[in-house]
Amino acid sequence: RDRLKQKSASVLTTPTMSAIEHRLWPEIEKITMEQLHYARLGVGAGGWQLFAEDGDMRMYRREEEADGLVVDPLKACHVVKGVTGHEVCEIFFSPEYRTGWEATLEDMIVVEKVSKDTLIFLQTHKRIWPASQRDALFWSHMRRVSDDQDPDAHDLWIVCNHSTEHPDYPPNTGKCVRVYLTVCLVCQTFIDPPKDEDEIKRENITCKITYCSVVNPGGWAPASVLRAVYKREYPKFLKRFTSFCIDQCKDKPITF
Ligand code: 16C
C-alpha cells in the first residue's frame, strides 16, 4: 500500500487549472463526484437485475422508461489482471485509442480541448435498424481521487462522460438523432506484493473496474430492439475494452 502511494505521488491528484477556469467546470465537478458516489454504492440495493455474466464480469440493469423511451441504467463490474486503474482510465479517456475498442463508433472528433484531463467529443454511432442513426456530444473528464472511504486507501481513478451542448453542433439537424448519456468508469488498483526486494511486475497487479451508464435514446427507438441491442453490446464492449487494455499495456512499463 505504501509503495503504491509512493508511486502515485508523482501523478495528478487535482484537476488541471485550465479545467477549473472553464464555463463547464461546476457541472463537471458535481457530476463526476456524484457518479463516483453512485458507482461505489454497489448493486446490493436498488433493484439491480443481473443480465450478463462471464468470468469475473457481472452486468446489471434496471428497467426504466422516460417519456416512453427506454433509459435502463446499467452497472457492471469486472476484475482485470496485469493493468492499473490509471492505465485503464487513460485508454478509456484518450481519443487515440477509441477506434481500437469502441465497436459501435462510426466517427469521432474532439470539439474542444478544455485541458489535458477534460475533452469535449462529438461521436456518431452505427445505425440500429429500424431507428435513425445516433450521435452524442459529451464532455469527458479523467482524474485520480484520493480514497478516504477504503481503509486500505487503494489508488482510485475515474473517467466521467456527460452530455453537453455546443453552439457549433446543435442536436437533430442532420441525419442523426442525439442521444443523452451519463457514463462513468471507476478503477481501483490492487497489488499482491512480491518479496520486498523484487520490483512490482504486471503479474502482481489487479484492476477492479466499475462501469455505470445511462443512455437516453433521444427519440423513437423500439424498446424490444433497444434492449436486445444493449444486452448484446455492453458485454461485448467491456470484454473487448479490457482485452484491448491488457494488449496495449503488456510490453510497456507500468503507469501507477
Ligand atoms: O462508454 C462507452 N463509450 C464511451 C466512448 O465512446 C462513451 C460513449 C457512449 C455511447 C453511448 C451509446 C450511443 C448510441 C449507440 C448506438 C448503438 C449502436 C449499436 C450498433 C450495433 C451494431 O461513453 C461504451 C459504450 C458501449 C455502448 C454499448 C451499446 C449501448 C446501446 C445503447 C442504446 C442507445 C440508444 C440507441 C438508439 C437507437
Residues whose N, C-alpha, C, O or C-beta is under 5 A from the ligand:
A	BS01	16C	E102 T104 H125 K126 R127 I128 A131 S132 R134 N161 V179 V183 V215 P217 A221 Y230 E233 Y234 F237
